Amino acid sequence: MSRKSIASPSSTTPIVSSAHLVSPDSAQMSEFEFGLIVAGNAFHRWVVHCMSAAGLKDLTPLDVLVLHHVTHRARDKRLADICFIMNIEDTHLVNYALKKLLGLGVVASSKNGKDVTYAATDKGQQLVQRYREIREACLISALKADESLNRDIGDLARLLRVLSGMYDQAARSAASL
């Protein structure tokens, strides 16, 4: 069975989690949202298990993602910058993750004027590098055989960025009602 036939069921009934939300104008959006829910949960499970295999157990998905972002480009990050880039409104969630990572010794903080900045410690960088090695072995190696899948993933990434903007605008509209 080709990948295209797997992605497009022969039935016209959309695969959704909330049939009451299916719109006649875009059943595809409900299918997308269900896919996003399932993929998001699978991704969260993956990052936690991968980081655990790298040697850092008992983290939440957000803890892992904050550690990766703090390590990103080896630049110190402010709490506000982390929240902005990760599109997280509730700074308390990220602050809690940072405190947990500080306690584990994988992130360090420093005062820079009035700002507190965060950076990965050597231990944090080593764990992130080990995570990368496990990711390459368990996830990325599965993509090597299918270059068209890699192109599809790139297209999907661009679409997700566009849709995140649409959802953000819709959230602002709903908040003003």
ABEGO torsion letter per residue (X at the ends): XBAAAAABBABABBBBABAAABBAABAAAAAAAAAAAAAAAAAAAAAAAAAAAAGBBGBBAAAAAAAAAAABGGBBBBAAAAAAAAGBABAAAAAAAAAAAAAAGABBBBBBEABBBBBBBAAAAAAAAAAAAAAAAAAAAAAAABAAAAAAAAAAAAAAAAAAAAAAAAAAAAAAX
